[in-house]
Amino acid sequence: MRSLLVEAYAVACEATERVLQMRPFPVQVLGAVAMEYNNIVEMKTGEGKTLTAAMPMYLHGLTGSGNFLITANGYLANRDAEQMGKVYRWLGLTIASGVPALGHDGEDRDRQQIYRSDIVYTTNTSLGFDYLFDNLASNPEEQYLRHLNFALIDEADAILLDSAQTPLIIAGIPRVHSNYYKSAERMITMLDEKKDYKLSDDRKSVWFTPEGIARMQHFFGVDDLLGKKWYELYRHLVLALKAHFVYKRDRDYVVDHDEVLLVDRDNGRELIGMKIQGGQHQAIEAKEHVKITDEMRTMASVTYQNLFRMFGQLAGMTGTAATDSAEFMEVYRLAVFQVPTNKPMIRKDLPDERYIAQTPKLIASLKTVHQAYEAKRPILIETGSLSLSNLYSRLLLREKIPHSLLNARSASKEARIVAEAGQLGAVTVATSMAGRGTDIKLGEGVKEKGGLLVLGTERMANRRVDNQLRGRAGRQGEPGSSIFYTSLEDRIVIQNAPKWVRRYTYKHAHDEHQQLGKHGRFRKVIDRAQDQVSNTGRSARFSTLQYGEVFRVQRDTVYETRDEIMVAPALDNLIAGVFRHVAEQYVKEHRNGDISDFLDFVYTNIDRDFLPKLVADNPERMVDVDYIQSLMKDQLNQKRAVLQDDDQWHYFQRVTVLKTIDTAWIDQVDNLQALQAVTMNRSTNGRDPLYEYQKETRRTFGKMKQAMNVGIARNLLCSDLVFNEDGTIEIQFP
């Protein structure tokens, strides 16, 4: 395709000018070229990423389906698809949006038609779930994601880094309700932090000490809490420990009408309908003493890391990427290319204002807001959490300053509020990541006031987010400025700074002079705290990738097997192989020839009407692989005699085998999630948690394949066939 780059890009530039009356600047063309060469392109806010993306999307659209532009939310996907779709259609390509329109649930979407389009604008979430559902299909006609050729990711840092660990999960039937949640909750409240468990300095990890393990063993009256016998109890204790000390109310979740609702830390929105998997959500419910909901079993799961690593070619664009260039290269093999601005940037990034305590910091920042408001200069106040944005809103109300509080659940409302933040006299309070992808355009007379002022109420989790916030002002060579107000009581400092900082804060919290000035020591404290958060996040994402790689290998094996079965013209050889495996495994495990074991095996998996005398008189048959195989073949031939139509016979075989594979995989996914939660806490016992996880997952995957073979035999041989009046057949599995 790259041989057509010059001609294709020239055509795209001409088309955007004729259709939209917008011609890309040379720097936009430069960015588009960099995208084609597998780069994350850093383009500052307002430099026209939407128009830039049209060039590589058109180039790849010429090849047919399998080309995606990924955005962070459905509003942006639909908005950009509608705008740029005019260009693509004018050029003869087909385009579709992969997300439902506002107000629609999307159940009536024709996914076949959507994914046959040359270009699809969609979100990371929609694509991920469609990928999972696509791999649950029972025949090729139900599948729609044929190719994953090219993906261009907007706001690439948010999707590929900040959301990298987020697992997309399709949940199925509930687990059997466990009584361990409440018992584990009571146990955790009795433990002593100094003796029984330890917290990491950033309070993101917690683990039991040997003393804590011993105390819990004595409390529950068990001999080996870490052994297989008490695996489920230990798993629930780990979940309860994390619920108390890793997950915080009003930061990670809220409790509304006796229901635990997760909160997006980046934008403060409640994540309606989402739950933490693996029993963690139920452990939090036990902690909050609300009704414990059913723990749903996971049918399918994938992380964004693994999803986007499946594409043949990947590129991205964002306003901030250079600070994390090493991670982009290490994880995704993507370099970062910084595109110069079309016009010189004249924004003023003012030095931080540093204070000892948070209250004086907020008071000082309010004075700056007052000055901007009285001068009718628009100001965007960025906070690091939902709780702080609500607090700041109350402070503004007390000061009688009208403002917009950006915590809307609707992305379209969010975009509208952000877009209006550049109007004369506008005051807007928002969480740090809210409204990404929407430009703030200055209203009439604002340039003369100095442009937009961005005020950060604290330093964010990393410098990349800080730069993203600064980039809200000064777009396209316009005036603007940014300033951050920080204190030694900010969350990032409290959780990551050395102990002497806490002692200093406690000693001087009530000093009359609160401003720290420009002293380098305190600037370095905040910088190092931020670096520590960034390093911790990077390590966590790499750990997720390592654990996810184990999961990916097994998932790919299962999905490839499913695909082969769906397109196979016949399954007779596969089924014959399964029968031999089942017979050999039984004989291997039952060499003693016990007749009760044999009859139980046959009645459960082969033939409910088997006559015991057939082996009572010939006991050697019970350990004869060929004899057991013959029993299975005879029973299968009886099914074949009932289903004489070849199409019906093949359908019966395919559906039965696929259902068995899916059931076995659901059990394995459950095992993998539980194993990860438990093994990650084994490092305290001198073991490498990743090695433990790999060893355990290999063992459970082998057991899954054995169970799968037995399940295929049982479902083929012991299922009942019901013939309906309309000629269809129902399969009732045992």
TORTORDREN-980112 format. One record per residue: y, z, x of N, C-alpha, C in turn. Coordinates in steps of 0.2 Angstrom, whole numbers, plus 5000, padded with zeros to 4 digits. Atoms other than C-alpha are relative to their C-alpha. Example, Ala and Ser with C-alpha at 12.3 -4.5 7.8 and 13.67 -1.06 7.14 Angstrom:
2
499450005004497850395062500650005004 499449994996499550365068500550034996 
END
This chain:
734
499450005004500050005000500650005004 499449994996501250045014500349935002 499750074998501349855018500549974995 499550025005502249835002500650054999 499549945001503449985004500749975000 499450025000504949885008500249964994 499850045006504849754994500050054994 500149965005504249894982500650044999 499549955000505650014986500749964998 499450055002506949864985500049994993 500050015007506349824968500150064996 499949945004506350004962500850025000 499349994999508150024969500449954995 499650055005508749864959499950024993 500149985007507849924943500450064998 499649945002508650094943500749994999 499350025001510350014945500149964993 499950045006510049894931499950044994 500249965006509250014919500450064999 499749945000510050174923500850005002 499450004996511650114932500150055005 500049954995511150224946499749975006 500350034994510850154964499950055005 500149954995510050264977500449995006 499650004994511050314992499549995006 500550014994510350275009499650065002 500449944998509850455012499550014995 500550005005508850444996499449965001 500550054998507950295002499650035006 500349974994507650385018499550064998 500549955002506850535009499449974996 500650035004505750414998499549975006 500450024995505150335014499650065003 500449944997504650505021499550034996 500549985005503750545005499449965001 500550054999502650395008499550025006 500349984994502150465025499850075000 500349945000501450625019500450065002 499549954998502950735021500250044993 499649965005503750885011500749985002 499350024998505550815010500450054997 499449955002506950945010500649964999 499450025002508350885000500450054996 499649955003509750994995500149994993 499950015008510151034977500649954999 499550055003511050894968500049945004 500050064996510550764981499649944996 500350065004509550664968499349995001 500750014999507750704970499649964995 500350035005507250634953500149925001 499950074998507950464958499649985006 500450014994507150474975499349994999 500750005001505450504968499849934996 500250065003505550344958499749945005 500250054995505250234974499350015001 500749994999503550314979499649994994 500450005006502950334961499949934998 500150075002503250144958499649975005 500450034995502450094974499250024999 500749985001500850194970499849984993 500250035007500950144951499749935000 500350064999500549974957499349995000 500750004999498850024961499650024994 500349985006498450084943500050084999 500049935002497950254937499950055006 500149944995497850424946500650025005 499449984996499650444952500450054996 499749945004500550604947500750025003 499549974998502250674948500050074997 500149935002502050864947500750045000 499449965000503450974941499850074998 500149935001503651164938499950024993 500049985007503851164919500049944996 500050065004503551054904500649974998 499350035002505351034900500249955005 499850054994505650954917499649945000 500450065000504150844915500249954995 499850055006504650774898500749975001 499350034999506450754903500049955005 500050054995506050664919499649944998 500550065002504650554911500449964995 499650045005505850504897500649965004 499550044997507250454909499849955005 500350054995506250374923499549954997 500550055003505050294911500349944998 499750065001506350174906500049955005 500050054994506350104924499349985001 500750024999504450104925499849954995 500250055005504150014909500449935001 499650074999505549884913499749965006 500350034994504549854929499349984998 500650025002502949824919499450055001 500549954999502049994923500050044993 500149965006501350114910500150075003 499849944998501950294911499950054994 500149955005501550454901500150075002 499949934999501950634900499350044999 500649965000500450754903500150074996 499949945004501250894893500349994993 499850015006501550914875500850014999 499350005001503350894868500150074997 499849935002504351054864499850014992 500249995007503651134848499349984998 500650025002501951054849499550045005 500649974996500251134855499649965004 500350054995499650974863499249994998 500750015002497950984854499849934998 500150065002498150814847500249945006 499950054995498550734864499449955002 500550054998497550574869500050005007 500150004993497050624886499849945003 500250064997496150464889500549955001 499550054999497650364886500550025005 499649974995498750484896499849985007 500250014993497750474911499849935002 500150084998497450284910500749975002 499350034998499350264913500050005008 499850014993499950204930500350065003 499649944997501050354932500050054995 500049955005500950524924500450065003 499649954999502250654924499750074997 500349955003501550824921500150075004 499849934996501551014927499350015004 500649984996500351094939499550044996 500549965005499651204925499649954996 500450045005499251064913499549965004 500550044996498450954927499450055002 500549964998497451104933499550014994 500449995005496751144916499649944997 500350065001496450964912499449985004 500550014995495450954928499450044998 500649965001494351104923499649984993 500350025006494051044905499649935001 500350074998493650864912499350025003 500649994997492250944922499550054996 500549975005491451034906499849954995 500250055004491150864898499349995000 500850015001489350824892499849935001 500150074999489550634894500649975003 499450034997490650514904500549984995 499550025005491550454888500550064999 499549955001492350624887500450025005 499649994994493050624904500649965000 499350045000494850564907500350005007 499750004993495250614925499649965005 500450044996494550464934500150015008 499850004993495550474950500650055001 499449964997496650594960500349965006 499750044994497550464971500650035003 499349984997499350524974500350054995 499649955004500350674969500650015004 499449994997502150694972500250074997 499849935003502650884969500750015001 499349975000504350934964500050075001 500049934999504851104969499450025004 500650004997503451094981499950075003 500149944998503751264989499850054995 500249955006503651354972499349994998 500650025002502051264968499450015005 500549994995501151254984499950065004 500049944996501651414992500050064995 499949945005502251544978499550004995 500550005005500951494966499349985002 500750024997499551454978499450044998 500649965002498551604974499850014993 500150005008498651584955499449964998 500650045003496951544948500149984993 500050035007496851434933499350014998 500649975003495451504922499949984993 500250015007494551444907499550054998 500449955002493851594898499549984995 500450015005492351594887499850064996 500249955004491251724879500250075003 499949934997491651914881499450035004 500549964997490652024893499850064995 500149945004489752174886500550055002 499449964999491052304884499750065005 500249954995490952434899500350064998 499749945001491152614897500350035007 499849974993491552634916500850005000 499350004999493452594913500350065000 499749935001493952764906499750055005 500349954995492752854918500449995007 499750024994493552764933500750025000 499349985001495252794926500150085001 500049934999494952984925499950025007 500249994993494152984943500649995004 499550024995495652904951500650054999 499449965000496953024944499850075003 500249944996495953164953500050005007 500050024993496053084970500650025003 499549984996497153144984500249945005 499850064996498153004993499950015008 500149984993498053095010499350005002 500749994998496153115009499649954998 500550045003495353004997500149925000 499850075000496252834998500649995004 499450024995497552745009500449944997 499650065002498952625004500349975006 499750034994499652495016500750014999 499349995000501452505021500449964995 499750045005501952365009499850024993 500349975006500952454995499749944996 500450065003500052284991499350015001 500749994999498352344997499950084999 500249935001497452504993499250005001 500750004998495652564999499850075000 500349934999494552714998499850025007 500249974994494252825013499350024999 500749975000492452885018500050074996 500049945004493053055011500049994993 499950025007493552974995499349984997 500750035003491852884993499550064999 500449945000490953054997500250044993 499849965005491953144984499849974993 500250035006491653014970499250004999 500849995001489753014974499850074998 500249935003489753204971500250004993 499849995007490753184955499649974995 500450045004489653054948499250015001 500749984999488053124955499649945002 500450064998487552964964499950015008 500250004993486752944981500449955005 499850054996487452784987500549954996 499550035005489052724978500149925002 499950074998489152564989499349965000 500650045001487352514986500049964994 500150055005486752384974499950034993 500249965006486152514961500750024996 499449985003487952574958500649955001 499550054999488852414961500549994995 499550015005489652404944500550064999 499649945000490252584945500649995005 499550004994491052554962500549944998 499550065001491852384956500550034995 499549975005492652484941500550055004 499549964996493352614953500549975004 499550044996494152484964500549974996 499550035005494952404949500550054998 499549945002495652574943500450025006 499649984995496252614960500649955001 499550055000497252444961500450014994 499649995006497852474943500550055001 499649944999498652634948500549995006 499550004994499452584965500249935002 499850074999499552394966500449974995 499650035006500152344949500450064997 499549965002501752424943500349984993 499750015007502352444925500849975001 499350035000504052344922500149965006 499950054994503752244938499549954999 500550055001502052164936499849994993 500250015007501852194917500450054996 499649965005502652274902499550024995 500449975005501852374888500449994993 499750025006502352304871499650014994 500449995005501652364855499250025002 500749984997500152444864499649945003 500450054997499752284873500349995007 499850024994499852244891500249935001 499850074999500852084895500249995007 499950014993500952014912500749975000 499350034999502751964919500049965006 499950044994503151824931500550035004 499549964996503951914945500649955002 499550054997504951754950500649994995 499550025005505851724933500150064995 499949955005505551884923499749994993 500250025006504751794909499350034999 500649975001503251874900499549944999 500550055000501651774902499550014994 500449995007501051764884499349975001 500750025000499151744883499650005007 500450004994498751764901499850075002 500249944998497751904908499749995008 500350004993497151954926499350014999 500750015001495351914927499650055004 500549964997493852004934500050084998 500049935002494152164924500650045002 499449974998495852204932500550024994 499649995006496752184916499850064996 500349945004495652304907500150075003 499949944996495852434921500750024999 499349985002497752424918500150034993 500049985007497452444900499850074999 500349935000496452604903500550055003 499549964997497852664915500550024995 499449995005499152644901499850034993 500349975006497952714888500249964993 500050055006498052564876499349984999 500750025001496652484868499749955005 500350044995495452404880499849944997 500250065003495252224876499449975003 500750024997493652124879500249965007 499950044994493452054897499649944999 500350065001493151874895499649975006 500450034994491851784906500349935002 499750064998492551644916499549945000 500450065000491851474913500249955005 499850054994492851374926500650035003 499449974996494151414939500249965006 499850034994495251334952500750025002 499349984998496751384962500449935002 499650064998498251264966499949985007 500250024993497751264984499549955000 500550055000496151184981500149944995 499950065005496751074966500449945004 499650054997498050984977499749975006 500350024994496950974992499549944998 500450055003495850854981500349935000 499650075001497150714981499949965006 500050054994496950564992500650005004 499450004996498750574997500550054996 499549955003500050714994500650005003 499449994998501850734996500450044996 499649955004503250844990500750005001 499250004999505150874988500250074998 499749935002506151034987500650015004 499349994997507851104992499950045006 500149964995507051225004499250005002 500750014997505451195015500050025007 500050004993505951205033499750075003 500249934997505651395035499350014999 500749995000503851375030499649945002 500350064998503451215039499350015003 500649984996502051295049499450004995 500549995005501151345033499849934996 500150065003501351175025499549965004 500450044995500551095040499350035000 500649964999499151225042499549994994 500450005007498551225023499949934997 500050065003499051055017500049935004 499950064995499250945033500649964998 499450035002501050905027500550025005 499449994995502550895039500650014995 499449995004504250945033500549955003 499550044998505650815034500650024997 499349985003507450865032500449944999 499650065001508550735024500750025000 499349985000510450745028500349994993 499650015006511650765013500449945000 499650065000512550615007500750015002 499449984998514150705009500050065004 500049944996514650845021500050064996 500049945004514251015015500550055002 499449964998515751125014499950074997 500149945003514951275005500150065006 499949954996515451445013499450054999 500549955001513951565016500350065004 499649944998514851735018499550055003 500549954998514051875028499850054995 500249955005513052005019500450065000 499649935001513952165012499450055000 500649965000512752305017500250074999 499849935002512752485010499450045001 500649964999511652635012499650014993 500449995007511252664993500249954995 499950055004511052554979500650004995 499549995005512352624967500749985003 499450034997513852594979500049925001 500150074999513152424982500249964994 499950045006513152374964500750014998 499250005002514952444961500449955004 499650054996515552344976499949934997 500150075002514752184969500349994993 499750015006515452214952500849995001 499350024998517252214960500149935001 500050074998516852044967499949964993 500150045007516251984949500750014996 499450005003517852054942500549955002 499550044997518951964954499949924998 500150075001518051794951500149994992 499950015007518051824932500849994998 499350005001519951864932500349935002 499750064997520251704942499649944996 500450055003519051604930499649965004 500550044996517951554944499350024998 500749985003516151534938499650035006 500449964995514951654946499350014997 500749995002513051654946499750065004 500349944997512251824949499350005000 500750004999510551824956499750065001 500449934999509351974955499349985002 500750014998507651994962499450024995 500549985005506752064946500350004993 499850005007506852064927500450074999 499749945001507352254927500750005003 499349994997508852234939500449954996 499650045004509452084929500250034993 499849975006509452184913500550065002 499649954998510252334922500749975002 499450034998511652214929500349984994 499750025007511952144911500350064997 499749945003512252324905500650025003 499449984996513452354919500649954998 499450055002514452194914500250014993 499849985007514452244896500450065000 499649944999515152414901500749985002 499450024998516452324910500449954996 499750055005516852204895500049935003 500050064997516352054905499549964996 500550055004515551914893499649965005 500550044995514051834902499449984996 500650025002512451744899499450035004 500649974997510851834903499449955000 500550055000509551714908499350035001 500749985000507851784903499649974994 500350035006507451664889499349975002 500750024999505651614887499949935000 500050075001506051434883500349975006 499750034994506251324899500649964998 499450045002507451214889500650044999 499549965000508551354885500350025007 499949984993508451414903500449955003 499750054997508951244909500749994998 499350015003510451234897500550055003 499649954998511051404902500249995008 499950014993510951364921500549945001 499650065000511751194918500750024998 499349985002513251274910500350065004 499849954995513451404924500649985004 499450034995514751294933500649994996 499350015004516051294919500550065001 499449964999517751374920499850074997 500149945003517551564918499350034999 500749995002515651564916499750065005 500349954996514751724922499250004997 500750015002512851704922499650055005 500549964996511451834927499349974999 500750035000509751764932499650035005 500449984995508251814941499949945005 500050054995507951724957499849934999 500350065000506851584953500149964993 499950035007507451544935500549945000 499650065001508151374931499949955006 500150054995507451284946499949934997 500150075002507551094945500649984995 499450015004509151104935500750015004 499449994997510851064943500550034997 499449975002512351164941500649965001 499550044999513751044938500750034999 499449965001515551104940500449974994 499550025005516751094925500749985003 499450024998518451034925500450065002 499649954997519651134936499750055004 500449954996518251234945500149995007 499950014993518451144961500650035003 499449974998520251204962499950085001 500149935000519551384960499650025006 500449984994518451374975499249984998 500750025001516851304966499650064997 500549955003515351404960499950065006 500149944996515151584968499350024998 500649975001513351634970499950075003 500049934997513151824972499350024999 500649975000511451894977500050085000 500049935000511152074972499550045005 500449984995509852094985499749945004 500350054997508951994998499349994997 500650025003507451904991499350015004 500749994997505551904996500049965007 500050044993505951775010500649965000 499350044999507351675017500049934997 500050075003506751515009500350014993 499749995006507151594992500850025000 499349994999508851654999500349945000 499750074999509251475004500049974994 500150035007508651414987500650024996 499549975004509951534979500749975003 499450024997511351484991500149934998 500050075002510951304987500249984993 499750015007511551324969500749985000 499350015000513251314975500149945006 499850054995514151174985499649935000 500450065001513051024978500549945001 499750074999513550844983500750015003 499449994996514950904995500650044996 499549965004515851014982500150075003 499949944998516651174986499550064997 500449945002515751344984499950055005 500249944995515151504992499550044997 500649965002513751624992500150075004 500049934996513651814997499450044997 500549955002512251944996500350075001 499849935000512552124993499350045001 500649964998511152235001500150075001 500049934999510652415003499450025003 500749974997509352525012499650024994 500449985006508752564994499749944997 500350065003508252384990499350005001 500850005000506452364986499749975006 500350044995506152245000500050055007 499949954994506852385013499550064999 500449945001505952535005499349985001 500750014999504252445005499849985007 500250034994504352365022500450035007 499649984994505652455034499650065003 500349944996505152585047500250074997 499849935003505152775042500750025002 499349984999506752805051500549984996 499550025005507652705039500050044994 500049965006507052805024500350075002 499749934999507552965033500749995001 499350015000509252895037500349994993 499850015007509452835019500050074996 500049935004508953015012500650045003 499549964997510153095024500749984999 499350035001511652985021500149974993 500050035006511352945003500750024996 499449985003512853044997500650005004 499450014996514053005011500649974996 499450035003515852965006500049925002 499950074997515852805017499349975000 500750035001514352705011499949935003 500150064997514652535019499850005007 500350004993513652495034500449965005 499650054996514852365041499549955003 500350064997514252235053499550025005 500549974995513052345063499449965001 500650054999511652235071499450044998 500749965001510352375069499849994993 500250005007510452375050499949934998 500150075001510552185049499349985002 500750024998508952175059499550044996 500449975004508152305048499849964994 500150045006508352195032499649945002 500450064998507852035042499350015001 500749994998506252115049499650024993 500349985007505852185031499849944997 500150065004506052015024499449965004 500550044996504951935039499350034998 500649975001503652065035499749984994 500250025006503552015017499749935000 500250074999503451835022499349995003 500650004997502051865034499450034996 500649975004501051975022499849944995 500250055005501251835009499649945003 500450054997500651705021499350025002 500749984999499151805026499650004994 500350005006498751835008499849934998 500150075002498851645004499449985005 500550024996497751615019499350034999 500749965002496451745014499849974994 500250035006496451664997499749935001 500350074998496151495005499350015002 500749994997494651565015499550024994 500549985005493851645000499949944995 500150065005494251494989499649945003 500450054997493451385001499250014999 500749995002491751464998499949984993 500150015008492051454979500049925000 500050085000492551264982499449975001 500650044998491051214991499450014994 500549995005489951294977500249964994 499750035006491051224963499949925001 500050074998491051044971499249984999 500750015001489151054972499750004993 500249995007488951104954500349944996 499650055003490250974948499749935002 500350064998489450834958499349994997 500650005003487750874951500149984993 499950025007488450864933500249935000 499850085000489250694937499449965001 500650054999487650624943499550004994 500449995006486650694928500349964994 499750045006487950614916499949935000 500150074999487750444923499349975002 500750024998485950444928499649964994 500350045005484950314918499450044997 500649965002483450434917500050065004 500149934996483050614922499350025001 500749984999481150614923499950025007 500149974993481150634942500350065001 499749934999482350774942499650054996 500349955004481450864928499350025003 500749984997479750844937500150045006 499949964994480550914953500250074998 499849935002481251064943499350034998 500749975002479451094935499650035007 500349984994478751094953500350075003 499749954997480051214959499950074996 500249945005479751334944499350035002 500749984999477851334947499950035007 500049974994478051364965500350075001 499749944999479251504964499650064996 500449955003478151594951499450025004 500649984996476651584961500150045006 499849964994477551644977500250074998 499849945002478151794967499550044997 500549975004476551834958499349985002 500750024997475051804970499550054997 500549965002474151954962499749984994 500350035006473751854947499950044994 500049965006474151984934500149964994 500050045006473851914917500550024995 499549985004475152014908500749965002 499450034997476551944920499949924998 500050075001475851764918500149984992 499950015007475751774899500850014998 499349995002477551844898500449945003 499650064998478151694909499949944996 500250065004477251564899500350004993 499749995007477851634882500749995000 499250014999479651644888500249945002 499850064997479751484897499749934999 500450065001478451364892499749984993 500450015006477351384877499950064996 500049945004477551514863499350014997 500650005004475851464856499450005005 500550004994474851474873499450054998 500649965001473051544871499850035006 500249964994472651684883499349985003 500750014998470851634884500049955005 500050054995471351484894500050025007 500049974993471651594909499650065001 500449944999470651744905499349985003 500750024997469051644909500149965006 499950034994469851554923500650035004 499449964997471051684932500349965006 499750044994471351564947500549964998 499550055002472351454936500750045000 499349965001473751594935500449995007 499750014993474151554954499949935002 500150074999473851374953500649964998 499450035001475451274955499949944996 500250065004474651114948499950014993 500249985007473951204933500750014996 499449985003475651284929500449934998 499750065001476451114931499849964994 500350035006475251034919500250034993 499849975006475651154906500749984998 499450025001477451114907500149924998 500050075001477150924907499749994993 500350005007476050944891500550024995 499549985005477351034882500649954999 499550055000478650914887499849934996 500350065003477550764881500050014992 500049985007477450854864500749994997 499350025002479350844863500249935000 499950075000479350664868499749964994 500350035006478150624854500450014994 499549995006479450694842500649955000 499450044998480850604850499849935003 500250064997480250424851500549955002 499450044998481950344852500250015007 499849994993482350314870500750035001 499349975000484250354867500050074998 500049935002483850514858499750045005 500349974994482650564872500450025006 499650004994483850534886500650054998 499449965002485250624876499750085000 500349945000484050774873500050035007 500149984993483650784892500750025003 499449994997485450764897500450064998 499649945003486250894885499750065002 500349934998484951024889500150025007 499949994993485051004908500850025001 499349984999486951014907500250074998 499849935003487051164896499750055005 500349954995485851254908500450015006 499549994994486951214923500650044998 499449965002488451274914499950074999 500149935001487751434909499850045006 500249964994487051474926500750005004 499450004996488751424934500550054997 499549945003489751544922499750065003 500249944997488651684928500250005007 499850004993488951634946500750015001 499349994999490851624944500250074999 499949935002490751794936499850045007 500349964994489751854952500549995005 499550014994491051774964500650044999 499449965001492551854956499950085001 500149934999491752024956499850025007 500249994992491052004974500750005004 499450014996492751954980500450074999 499749945001493552114972499750065004 500349954996492252224980500049995007 500050004993492052154997500650005004 499350004997493952145000500150085002 499849934999493852335000499550035005 500549984995492352345013500350005007 499850004993493452325028500150075003 499949934998493752515028499350035003 500749974998491852535032499849965006 500250034994491952435048499749934999 500350075001491352265040500649954999 499550065001492252095040499949984992 500150015007492552075021499849934998 500150075001492551885022499349985002 500750014998490851885031499650034995 500449975005490152005018500049954994 499950055006490851885004499549945001 500450064999490051735012499350015000 500749995000488351815015499850024993 500249985007488351884997500049944995 500050055004488851724989499549955002 500650044999487551624998499450024997 500649975003486251744992500049994992 500050015007486851734974500049934998 500050075002487051544974499349985000 500750015000485251534979499650024994 500349985006484751644965500249964994 499850045006485851544953499649935000 500450065000484851384958499350014997 500649985002483251474955500050014992 499949995007483851534938500149944996 499850065003484551364934499349964999 500750045001482751284937499650034994 500449975005481951414926500349994993 499750015006483251394913499949934997 500150075002483051204912499349994997 500650005003481251224910499950034993 500049965006481451354896500349964995 499650035005482751254887499749934998 500450075001481751084888499450024996 500649995002480151164883500050044993 500049955005480551304871500649994994 499550015005482051234861499749974994 500250035006481851184843500549944998 499750065002482351014836500150004993 499950005007483151004819500349934998 499850065002483250834811500450004993 499650005006484750814799499949944996 500050065004484850694784500349945002 499650064998486150584792499749975006 500350044994484950544806500250045007 499849974994485750664819499550065001 500549954998484750794828500450065003 499749944997485250974832499550035005 500549974996484551064847500250075000 500049925000484251254845499750035006 500349974994484051334862499850074999 500349935001483051484864500550065003 
END
